[in-house]
Amino acid sequence: MTPLERRASGSLATVFASRMLGLFLVLPVFALEAARYPGGGDPALIGLAMGIYGLTQGVLQFAYGLASDRFGRKRVILLGLAVFAAGSFLASAAPSLNWLIAGRALQGAGAVSAAVTALLADQTRDEVRTIAMAMVGASIGLMFALSLVAAPALAGWIGLSGLFAITGCLALGCMAVVAWWTPPEPVRHKNVPRGRLRDVLGYGPLVRLNVGVFVLHAVQLAMWVAIPALLVQAGLAKDHHWQVYLPAVLASFVVMSMTLFPAERRGYLRAVFLAAIGVIGAVQVGLALAPRPGIALLGVMLFLFFCGFNVLEASQPSMASRVAPPQARGAALGVYNTLQSLGFFAGGAVGGWLTKHVGSTGLFAACACATLVWLVVAWPMVAPVRSPSPEQVLADEAEAT
């Protein structure tokens, strides 16, 4: 990477990580802590509170991405972070579950993922794009691991409202990072034609990735409607859940670094991608067949899940940015992140409903079926070809002459 690419990747990974840390701090304890609010006795309503963030983000994600094509990435990112901070502080002050739902909805209205991803794609070359996206994915994964360790202790100390207050402060810090650390936007992107919806909808490679990101994040959030309760049933107090989560996440990073990057260099990205989907589906089948799993089995299943999840989380946005039309990159990533956000909503809302009516076994069976559909849709994929670097173009021209 060039110094500018390292600065862009580092600053935008920090923005992603800080923003996601606030969200992840809530995730491991949300289902348990939200039950203490007035109206918190309904699992379906708790699932809605978890997932509505994804609904509002999904509704607005494309609009933010399209606006970033027209008005500039950094302006849109700063606006979205301000809205996200406001939603966090509203959730912090919520006196009931209904107000908590309103705060989560406003959080989701700060839908900056598409604009951040598009800005990172603008400032990195194809040959380092997957590494840059993996830096973002790794930073998110590390924040997830940190949240699994810190969330139970913090929730016991400052409660769910305090966690939302931390989330709001982190969002304000992200605004400072974007304003003063992130490199200026490339001039060439300020006057290109703005992206259009018809440029990105119906384009097969993007459709497959959009379906994939929806299923991946729906399954992720649906799992966390049930996983904390299963760990408690297995005899592990919620303050000790990190003892299962943290080793699983950290070990999965090692597996990702040993598989994804070498596979991409050697032309096996498609095989690793499809294998990762298969691993996630197998995990859902395993959990469905073990309605009262022990701590050891849950640890193994979570390790396997994160192995597949981290590979897909790093490779999918990189592939989406590479196959998207350059003039509509913000629009394409807006659609991509819209489906990601709707996946969060579906995972929380439908996961809560399934847990209430058919239990965790039915929940994991539904997740297995969704993953199978994804595998069928993704099977015809072709890994995107890297655009040659300027140095390679010059070398090829010199050789031709």
Contacts in CASP RR format, 6 or more apart in sequence:
PFRMAT RR
TARGET T0000
AUTHOR 0000-0000-0000
METHOD contacts of the structure
MODEL  1
MTPLERRASGSLATVFASRMLGLFLVLPVFALEAARYPGGGDPALIGLAM
GIYGLTQGVLQFAYGLASDRFGRKRVILLGLAVFAAGSFLASAAPSLNWL
IAGRALQGAGAVSAAVTALLADQTRDEVRTIAMAMVGASIGLMFALSLVA
APALAGWIGLSGLFAITGCLALGCMAVVAWWTPPEPVRHKNVPRGRLRDV
LGYGPLVRLNVGVFVLHAVQLAMWVAIPALLVQAGLAKDHHWQVYLPAVL
ASFVVMSMTLFPAERRGYLRAVFLAAIGVIGAVQVGLALAPRPGIALLGV
MLFLFFCGFNVLEASQPSMASRVAPPQARGAALGVYNTLQSLGFFAGGAV
GGWLTKHVGSTGLFAACACATLVWLVVAWPMVAPVRSPSPEQVLADEAEA
T
1 9 0 8 1.000
1 124 0 8 1.000
1 128 0 8 1.000
1 131 0 8 1.000
1 132 0 8 1.000
4 123 0 8 1.000
4 183 0 8 1.000
5 123 0 8 1.000
5 124 0 8 1.000
5 125 0 8 1.000
5 128 0 8 1.000
5 132 0 8 1.000
7 181 0 8 1.000
7 182 0 8 1.000
7 183 0 8 1.000
8 119 0 8 1.000
8 120 0 8 1.000
8 123 0 8 1.000
8 124 0 8 1.000
8 132 0 8 1.000
8 182 0 8 1.000
8 183 0 8 1.000
9 120 0 8 1.000
9 124 0 8 1.000
9 131 0 8 1.000
9 132 0 8 1.000
9 135 0 8 1.000
9 136 0 8 1.000
10 135 0 8 1.000
11 177 0 8 1.000
11 178 0 8 1.000
11 181 0 8 1.000
11 182 0 8 1.000
11 183 0 8 1.000
12 116 0 8 1.000
12 119 0 8 1.000
12 120 0 8 1.000
12 136 0 8 1.000
12 182 0 8 1.000
13 135 0 8 1.000
13 136 0 8 1.000
13 137 0 8 1.000
13 138 0 8 1.000
13 139 0 8 1.000
14 139 0 8 1.000
14 174 0 8 1.000
14 177 0 8 1.000
14 181 0 8 1.000
15 77 0 8 1.000
15 81 0 8 1.000
15 116 0 8 1.000
15 174 0 8 1.000
15 177 0 8 1.000
15 178 0 8 1.000
15 182 0 8 1.000
16 113 0 8 1.000
16 116 0 8 1.000
16 136 0 8 1.000
16 137 0 8 1.000
16 139 0 8 1.000
16 140 0 8 1.000
17 136 0 8 1.000
17 139 0 8 1.000
17 140 0 8 1.000
17 142 0 8 1.000
17 143 0 8 1.000
18 143 0 8 1.000
18 170 0 8 1.000
18 171 0 8 1.000
18 173 0 8 1.000
18 174 0 8 1.000
18 177 0 8 1.000
19 81 0 8 1.000
19 84 0 8 1.000
19 112 0 8 1.000
19 170 0 8 1.000
19 171 0 8 1.000
19 174 0 8 1.000
20 140 0 8 1.000
20 141 0 8 1.000
20 143 0 8 1.000
20 144 0 8 1.000
21 143 0 8 1.000
21 146 0 8 1.000
21 147 0 8 1.000
21 170 0 8 1.000
22 88 0 8 1.000
22 143 0 8 1.000
22 147 0 8 1.000
22 163 0 8 1.000
22 166 0 8 1.000
22 167 0 8 1.000
22 168 0 8 1.000
22 170 0 8 1.000
23 53 0 8 1.000
23 107 0 8 1.000
23 167 0 8 1.000
24 143 0 8 1.000
24 144 0 8 1.000
24 146 0 8 1.000
24 147 0 8 1.000
24 148 0 8 1.000
24 151 0 8 1.000
25 147 0 8 1.000
25 150 0 8 1.000
25 151 0 8 1.000
25 154 0 8 1.000
25 163 0 8 1.000
25 166 0 8 1.000
25 167 0 8 1.000
26 151 0 8 1.000
26 160 0 8 1.000
26 163 0 8 1.000
26 164 0 8 1.000
26 167 0 8 1.000
27 50 0 8 1.000
27 147 0 8 1.000
27 151 0 8 1.000
27 224 0 8 1.000
28 147 0 8 1.000
28 148 0 8 1.000
28 151 0 8 1.000
28 152 0 8 1.000
28 224 0 8 1.000
28 228 0 8 1.000
28 238 0 8 1.000
28 241 0 8 1.000
28 245 0 8 1.000
29 151 0 8 1.000
29 152 0 8 1.000
29 155 0 8 1.000
29 160 0 8 1.000
29 163 0 8 1.000
29 228 0 8 1.000
29 238 0 8 1.000
30 46 0 8 1.000
30 49 0 8 1.000
30 50 0 8 1.000
30 160 0 8 1.000
31 43 0 8 1.000
31 46 0 8 1.000
31 47 0 8 1.000
31 50 0 8 1.000
31 224 0 8 1.000
31 225 0 8 1.000
31 228 0 8 1.000
31 229 0 8 1.000
32 228 0 8 1.000
32 238 0 8 1.000
33 155 0 8 1.000
33 159 0 8 1.000
33 160 0 8 1.000
34 40 0 8 1.000
34 46 0 8 1.000
34 49 0 8 1.000
34 50 0 8 1.000
34 97 0 8 1.000
34 100 0 8 1.000
34 160 0 8 1.000
35 41 0 8 1.000
35 46 0 8 1.000
37 94 0 8 1.000
37 96 0 8 1.000
37 97 0 8 1.000
37 100 0 8 1.000
38 95 0 8 1.000
38 96 0 8 1.000
38 97 0 8 1.000
39 45 0 8 1.000
39 96 0 8 1.000
39 97 0 8 1.000
39 98 0 8 1.000
40 46 0 8 1.000
40 97 0 8 1.000
42 356 0 8 1.000
43 225 0 8 1.000
43 352 0 8 1.000
43 355 0 8 1.000
43 356 0 8 1.000
44 349 0 8 1.000
44 352 0 8 1.000
44 353 0 8 1.000
44 356 0 8 1.000
45 97 0 8 1.000
45 101 0 8 1.000
46 97 0 8 1.000
46 352 0 8 1.000
47 225 0 8 1.000
47 348 0 8 1.000
47 349 0 8 1.000
47 351 0 8 1.000
47 352 0 8 1.000
47 353 0 8 1.000
48 101 0 8 1.000
48 348 0 8 1.000
48 349 0 8 1.000
48 352 0 8 1.000
49 97 0 8 1.000
49 100 0 8 1.000
49 101 0 8 1.000
49 104 0 8 1.000
50 104 0 8 1.000
50 221 0 8 1.000
50 224 0 8 1.000
50 225 0 8 1.000
50 348 0 8 1.000
50 349 0 8 1.000
50 352 0 8 1.000
51 104 0 8 1.000
51 221 0 8 1.000
51 344 0 8 1.000
51 345 0 8 1.000
51 347 0 8 1.000
51 348 0 8 1.000
51 349 0 8 1.000
52 101 0 8 1.000
52 104 0 8 1.000
52 105 0 8 1.000
52 345 0 8 1.000
52 349 0 8 1.000
53 104 0 8 1.000
53 105 0 8 1.000
53 107 0 8 1.000
53 108 0 8 1.000
53 341 0 8 1.000
53 344 0 8 1.000
53 345 0 8 1.000
54 108 0 8 1.000
54 341 0 8 1.000
54 342 0 8 1.000
54 343 0 8 1.000
54 344 0 8 1.000
54 345 0 8 1.000
55 105 0 8 1.000
55 341 0 8 1.000
55 342 0 8 1.000
55 345 0 8 1.000
55 349 0 8 1.000
56 105 0 8 1.000
56 106 0 8 1.000
56 107 0 8 1.000
56 108 0 8 1.000
56 109 0 8 1.000
56 111 0 8 1.000
56 341 0 8 1.000
57 108 0 8 1.000
57 109 0 8 1.000
57 110 0 8 1.000
57 111 0 8 1.000
57 113 0 8 1.000
57 337 0 8 1.000
57 338 0 8 1.000
57 341 0 8 1.000
57 344 0 8 1.000
58 108 0 8 1.000
58 111 0 8 1.000
58 337 0 8 1.000
58 338 0 8 1.000
58 339 0 8 1.000
58 340 0 8 1.000
58 341 0 8 1.000
58 342 0 8 1.000
58 345 0 8 1.000
59 338 0 8 1.000
60 108 0 8 1.000
60 109 0 8 1.000
60 110 0 8 1.000
60 111 0 8 1.000
61 111 0 8 1.000
61 113 0 8 1.000
61 114 0 8 1.000
61 334 0 8 1.000
61 335 0 8 1.000
61 337 0 8 1.000
61 338 0 8 1.000
61 340 0 8 1.000
61 341 0 8 1.000
62 114 0 8 1.000
62 197 0 8 1.000
62 331 0 8 1.000
62 334 0 8 1.000
62 335 0 8 1.000
62 337 0 8 1.000
62 338 0 8 1.000
63 111 0 8 1.000
64 76 0 8 1.000
64 80 0 8 1.000
64 110 0 8 1.000
64 111 0 8 1.000
64 112 0 8 1.000
64 114 0 8 1.000
64 115 0 8 1.000
64 334 0 8 1.000
65 76 0 8 1.000
65 114 0 8 1.000
65 115 0 8 1.000
65 118 0 8 1.000
65 330 0 8 1.000
65 331 0 8 1.000
65 333 0 8 1.000
65 334 0 8 1.000
65 337 0 8 1.000
66 194 0 8 1.000
66 195 0 8 1.000
66 197 0 8 1.000
66 330 0 8 1.000
66 331 0 8 1.000
66 334 0 8 1.000
67 76 0 8 1.000
67 115 0 8 1.000
68 75 0 8 1.000
68 76 0 8 1.000
68 77 0 8 1.000
68 114 0 8 1.000
68 115 0 8 1.000
68 118 0 8 1.000
68 119 0 8 1.000
68 330 0 8 1.000
69 118 0 8 1.000
69 192 0 8 1.000
69 194 0 8 1.000
69 195 0 8 1.000
69 327 0 8 1.000
69 328 0 8 1.000
69 329 0 8 1.000
69 330 0 8 1.000
69 331 0 8 1.000
70 194 0 8 1.000
70 195 0 8 1.000
72 185 0 8 1.000
72 189 0 8 1.000
72 190 0 8 1.000
73 115 0 8 1.000
73 116 0 8 1.000
73 118 0 8 1.000
73 119 0 8 1.000
73 122 0 8 1.000
73 185 0 8 1.000
73 189 0 8 1.000
74 119 0 8 1.000
74 178 0 8 1.000
74 179 0 8 1.000
74 182 0 8 1.000
74 184 0 8 1.000
74 185 0 8 1.000
76 112 0 8 1.000
76 115 0 8 1.000
77 112 0 8 1.000
77 115 0 8 1.000
77 116 0 8 1.000
77 119 0 8 1.000
77 178 0 8 1.000
78 175 0 8 1.000
78 178 0 8 1.000
78 179 0 8 1.000
79 110 0 8 1.000
80 109 0 8 1.000
80 110 0 8 1.000
80 111 0 8 1.000
80 112 0 8 1.000
81 110 0 8 1.000
81 112 0 8 1.000
81 171 0 8 1.000
81 172 0 8 1.000
81 174 0 8 1.000
81 175 0 8 1.000
81 178 0 8 1.000
82 171 0 8 1.000
82 175 0 8 1.000
83 106 0 8 1.000
83 108 0 8 1.000
83 109 0 8 1.000
83 110 0 8 1.000
84 107 0 8 1.000
84 108 0 8 1.000
84 109 0 8 1.000
84 110 0 8 1.000
84 112 0 8 1.000
84 168 0 8 1.000
84 171 0 8 1.000
85 168 0 8 1.000
85 169 0 8 1.000
85 171 0 8 1.000
85 172 0 8 1.000
85 175 0 8 1.000
86 106 0 8 1.000
87 103 0 8 1.000
87 104 0 8 1.000
87 106 0 8 1.000
87 107 0 8 1.000
87 108 0 8 1.000
87 109 0 8 1.000
87 168 0 8 1.000
88 103 0 8 1.000
88 107 0 8 1.000
88 164 0 8 1.000
88 165 0 8 1.000
88 167 0 8 1.000
88 168 0 8 1.000
88 171 0 8 1.000
89 164 0 8 1.000
89 165 0 8 1.000
89 168 0 8 1.000
90 99 0 8 1.000
90 102 0 8 1.000
90 103 0 8 1.000
90 106 0 8 1.000
91 99 0 8 1.000
91 100 0 8 1.000
91 102 0 8 1.000
91 103 0 8 1.000
91 104 0 8 1.000
91 106 0 8 1.000
91 107 0 8 1.000
91 161 0 8 1.000
91 164 0 8 1.000
91 167 0 8 1.000
92 161 0 8 1.000
92 162 0 8 1.000
92 164 0 8 1.000
92 165 0 8 1.000
92 167 0 8 1.000
92 168 0 8 1.000
93 99 0 8 1.000
93 161 0 8 1.000
94 100 0 8 1.000
94 102 0 8 1.000
94 103 0 8 1.000
94 161 0 8 1.000
94 164 0 8 1.000
100 160 0 8 1.000
107 167 0 8 1.000
108 341 0 8 1.000
111 337 0 8 1.000
111 341 0 8 1.000
113 333 0 8 1.000
113 334 0 8 1.000
113 337 0 8 1.000
113 340 0 8 1.000
113 341 0 8 1.000
114 330 0 8 1.000
114 333 0 8 1.000
114 334 0 8 1.000
114 336 0 8 1.000
114 337 0 8 1.000
114 338 0 8 1.000
115 330 0 8 1.000
117 133 0 8 1.000
117 136 0 8 1.000
117 317 0 8 1.000
117 321 0 8 1.000
117 333 0 8 1.000
117 336 0 8 1.000
117 337 0 8 1.000
118 321 0 8 1.000
118 329 0 8 1.000
118 330 0 8 1.000
118 333 0 8 1.000
118 334 0 8 1.000
119 182 0 8 1.000
119 185 0 8 1.000
120 132 0 8 1.000
120 133 0 8 1.000
120 136 0 8 1.000
120 321 0 8 1.000
121 129 0 8 1.000
121 321 0 8 1.000
121 329 0 8 1.000
121 333 0 8 1.000
122 185 0 8 1.000
122 186 0 8 1.000
122 189 0 8 1.000
122 329 0 8 1.000
123 183 0 8 1.000
123 186 0 8 1.000
124 132 0 8 1.000
125 387 0 8 1.000
125 389 0 8 1.000
126 322 0 8 1.000
126 386 0 8 1.000
126 387 0 8 1.000
126 389 0 8 1.000
127 386 0 8 1.000
127 389 0 8 1.000
129 318 0 8 1.000
129 321 0 8 1.000
129 322 0 8 1.000
130 260 0 8 1.000
130 261 0 8 1.000
130 264 0 8 1.000
130 314 0 8 1.000
130 315 0 8 1.000
130 318 0 8 1.000
131 261 0 8 1.000
132 318 0 8 1.000
133 314 0 8 1.000
133 315 0 8 1.000
133 317 0 8 1.000
133 318 0 8 1.000
133 321 0 8 1.000
134 256 0 8 1.000
134 260 0 8 1.000
134 261 0 8 1.000
134 314 0 8 1.000
134 318 0 8 1.000
136 314 0 8 1.000
136 317 0 8 1.000
137 310 0 8 1.000
137 313 0 8 1.000
137 314 0 8 1.000
138 253 0 8 1.000
138 256 0 8 1.000
138 310 0 8 1.000
138 314 0 8 1.000
140 313 0 8 1.000
141 249 0 8 1.000
141 253 0 8 1.000
141 310 0 8 1.000
141 313 0 8 1.000
142 253 0 8 1.000
144 249 0 8 1.000
145 245 0 8 1.000
145 246 0 8 1.000
145 249 0 8 1.000
145 250 0 8 1.000
148 241 0 8 1.000
148 242 0 8 1.000
148 245 0 8 1.000
148 246 0 8 1.000
148 249 0 8 1.000
149 242 0 8 1.000
149 245 0 8 1.000
149 246 0 8 1.000
151 163 0 8 1.000
152 238 0 8 1.000
152 239 0 8 1.000
152 240 0 8 1.000
152 241 0 8 1.000
152 242 0 8 1.000
153 239 0 8 1.000
154 162 0 8 1.000
154 163 0 8 1.000
154 166 0 8 1.000
155 163 0 8 1.000
158 165 0 8 1.000
158 166 0 8 1.000
192 326 0 8 1.000
192 327 0 8 1.000
193 327 0 8 1.000
194 327 0 8 1.000
194 328 0 8 1.000
194 331 0 8 1.000
195 325 0 8 1.000
195 327 0 8 1.000
195 328 0 8 1.000
195 330 0 8 1.000
195 331 0 8 1.000
196 328 0 8 1.000
196 331 0 8 1.000
197 331 0 8 1.000
197 335 0 8 1.000
199 325 0 8 1.000
199 327 0 8 1.000
199 328 0 8 1.000
199 331 0 8 1.000
199 332 0 8 1.000
200 206 0 8 1.000
200 324 0 8 1.000
200 325 0 8 1.000
200 328 0 8 1.000
200 331 0 8 1.000
200 332 0 8 1.000
200 335 0 8 1.000
201 207 0 8 1.000
201 335 0 8 1.000
203 323 0 8 1.000
205 319 0 8 1.000
205 323 0 8 1.000
205 381 0 8 1.000
205 382 0 8 1.000
205 384 0 8 1.000
206 320 0 8 1.000
206 323 0 8 1.000
206 324 0 8 1.000
206 332 0 8 1.000
206 335 0 8 1.000
206 336 0 8 1.000
208 377 0 8 1.000
208 378 0 8 1.000
208 380 0 8 1.000
208 381 0 8 1.000
209 316 0 8 1.000
209 319 0 8 1.000
209 320 0 8 1.000
209 323 0 8 1.000
209 336 0 8 1.000
210 335 0 8 1.000
210 336 0 8 1.000
210 339 0 8 1.000
211 339 0 8 1.000
211 374 0 8 1.000
211 377 0 8 1.000
211 378 0 8 1.000
212 312 0 8 1.000
212 316 0 8 1.000
212 339 0 8 1.000
212 374 0 8 1.000
212 377 0 8 1.000
212 378 0 8 1.000
213 316 0 8 1.000
213 336 0 8 1.000
213 337 0 8 1.000
213 339 0 8 1.000
213 340 0 8 1.000
213 343 0 8 1.000
214 339 0 8 1.000
214 340 0 8 1.000
214 342 0 8 1.000
214 343 0 8 1.000
214 346 0 8 1.000
215 343 0 8 1.000
215 370 0 8 1.000
215 371 0 8 1.000
215 373 0 8 1.000
215 374 0 8 1.000
216 280 0 8 1.000
216 309 0 8 1.000
216 312 0 8 1.000
216 313 0 8 1.000
216 316 0 8 1.000
216 340 0 8 1.000
216 374 0 8 1.000
217 340 0 8 1.000
217 341 0 8 1.000
217 343 0 8 1.000
217 344 0 8 1.000
217 347 0 8 1.000
218 343 0 8 1.000
218 344 0 8 1.000
218 346 0 8 1.000
218 347 0 8 1.000
218 348 0 8 1.000
218 350 0 8 1.000
218 367 0 8 1.000
218 370 0 8 1.000
219 280 0 8 1.000
219 284 0 8 1.000
219 347 0 8 1.000
219 367 0 8 1.000
219 370 0 8 1.000
219 371 0 8 1.000
220 309 0 8 1.000
220 344 0 8 1.000
220 347 0 8 1.000
221 343 0 8 1.000
221 344 0 8 1.000
221 347 0 8 1.000
221 348 0 8 1.000
221 351 0 8 1.000
222 346 0 8 1.000
222 347 0 8 1.000
222 348 0 8 1.000
222 350 0 8 1.000
222 351 0 8 1.000
222 352 0 8 1.000
222 354 0 8 1.000
222 363 0 8 1.000
222 366 0 8 1.000
222 367 0 8 1.000
223 287 0 8 1.000
223 305 0 8 1.000
223 364 0 8 1.000
223 367 0 8 1.000
225 347 0 8 1.000
225 348 0 8 1.000
225 351 0 8 1.000
225 352 0 8 1.000
225 355 0 8 1.000
225 363 0 8 1.000
226 351 0 8 1.000
226 355 0 8 1.000
226 359 0 8 1.000
226 360 0 8 1.000
226 363 0 8 1.000
226 364 0 8 1.000
227 298 0 8 1.000
227 302 0 8 1.000
228 238 0 8 1.000
228 241 0 8 1.000
229 360 0 8 1.000
230 292 0 8 1.000
230 293 0 8 1.000
230 298 0 8 1.000
230 360 0 8 1.000
231 238 0 8 1.000
231 241 0 8 1.000
231 244 0 8 1.000
231 295 0 8 1.000
231 298 0 8 1.000
232 238 0 8 1.000
233 292 0 8 1.000
234 292 0 8 1.000
234 293 0 8 1.000
234 294 0 8 1.000
234 295 0 8 1.000
234 298 0 8 1.000
235 295 0 8 1.000
236 243 0 8 1.000
236 244 0 8 1.000
236 295 0 8 1.000
244 295 0 8 1.000
244 298 0 8 1.000
244 299 0 8 1.000
244 302 0 8 1.000
245 302 0 8 1.000
247 299 0 8 1.000
247 303 0 8 1.000
248 299 0 8 1.000
248 302 0 8 1.000
248 303 0 8 1.000
248 305 0 8 1.000
248 306 0 8 1.000
249 306 0 8 1.000
251 303 0 8 1.000
252 303 0 8 1.000
252 306 0 8 1.000
252 307 0 8 1.000
252 308 0 8 1.000
252 309 0 8 1.000
252 310 0 8 1.000
253 310 0 8 1.000
255 307 0 8 1.000
255 310 0 8 1.000
256 307 0 8 1.000
256 308 0 8 1.000
256 310 0 8 1.000
256 311 0 8 1.000
256 314 0 8 1.000
259 272 0 8 1.000
259 311 0 8 1.000
260 269 0 8 1.000
260 272 0 8 1.000
260 311 0 8 1.000
260 314 0 8 1.000
260 315 0 8 1.000
263 269 0 8 1.000
263 271 0 8 1.000
263 272 0 8 1.000
264 272 0 8 1.000
264 315 0 8 1.000
264 383 0 8 1.000
267 383 0 8 1.000
269 315 0 8 1.000
269 383 0 8 1.000
270 381 0 8 1.000
270 382 0 8 1.000
270 383 0 8 1.000
272 311 0 8 1.000
272 315 0 8 1.000
273 311 0 8 1.000
273 312 0 8 1.000
273 315 0 8 1.000
273 378 0 8 1.000
273 381 0 8 1.000
273 383 0 8 1.000
274 375 0 8 1.000
274 378 0 8 1.000
274 379 0 8 1.000
274 381 0 8 1.000
276 307 0 8 1.000
276 308 0 8 1.000
276 309 0 8 1.000
276 311 0 8 1.000
276 312 0 8 1.000
277 308 0 8 1.000
277 312 0 8 1.000
277 371 0 8 1.000
277 374 0 8 1.000
277 375 0 8 1.000
277 378 0 8 1.000
278 371 0 8 1.000
278 375 0 8 1.000
279 304 0 8 1.000
279 305 0 8 1.000
279 307 0 8 1.000
279 308 0 8 1.000
280 305 0 8 1.000
280 308 0 8 1.000
280 309 0 8 1.000
280 312 0 8 1.000
280 371 0 8 1.000
281 367 0 8 1.000
281 368 0 8 1.000
281 371 0 8 1.000
281 372 0 8 1.000
281 375 0 8 1.000
282 304 0 8 1.000
283 301 0 8 1.000
283 304 0 8 1.000
283 305 0 8 1.000
284 364 0 8 1.000
284 365 0 8 1.000
284 367 0 8 1.000
284 368 0 8 1.000
284 371 0 8 1.000
285 364 0 8 1.000
285 368 0 8 1.000
286 301 0 8 1.000
286 364 0 8 1.000
287 293 0 8 1.000
287 301 0 8 1.000
287 360 0 8 1.000
287 364 0 8 1.000
288 361 0 8 1.000
288 362 0 8 1.000
288 364 0 8 1.000
288 365 0 8 1.000
288 368 0 8 1.000
290 297 0 8 1.000
291 360 0 8 1.000
291 361 0 8 1.000
293 301 0 8 1.000
316 336 0 8 1.000
317 333 0 8 1.000
317 336 0 8 1.000
319 383 0 8 1.000
319 384 0 8 1.000
320 332 0 8 1.000
320 333 0 8 1.000
320 336 0 8 1.000
321 329 0 8 1.000
321 332 0 8 1.000
321 333 0 8 1.000
322 384 0 8 1.000
322 386 0 8 1.000
322 387 0 8 1.000
323 384 0 8 1.000
324 330 0 8 1.000
324 332 0 8 1.000
324 333 0 8 1.000
325 332 0 8 1.000
350 366 0 8 1.000
351 363 0 8 1.000
351 366 0 8 1.000
352 363 0 8 1.000
354 362 0 8 1.000
354 363 0 8 1.000
354 366 0 8 1.000
355 363 0 8 1.000
388 396 0 8 1.000
END
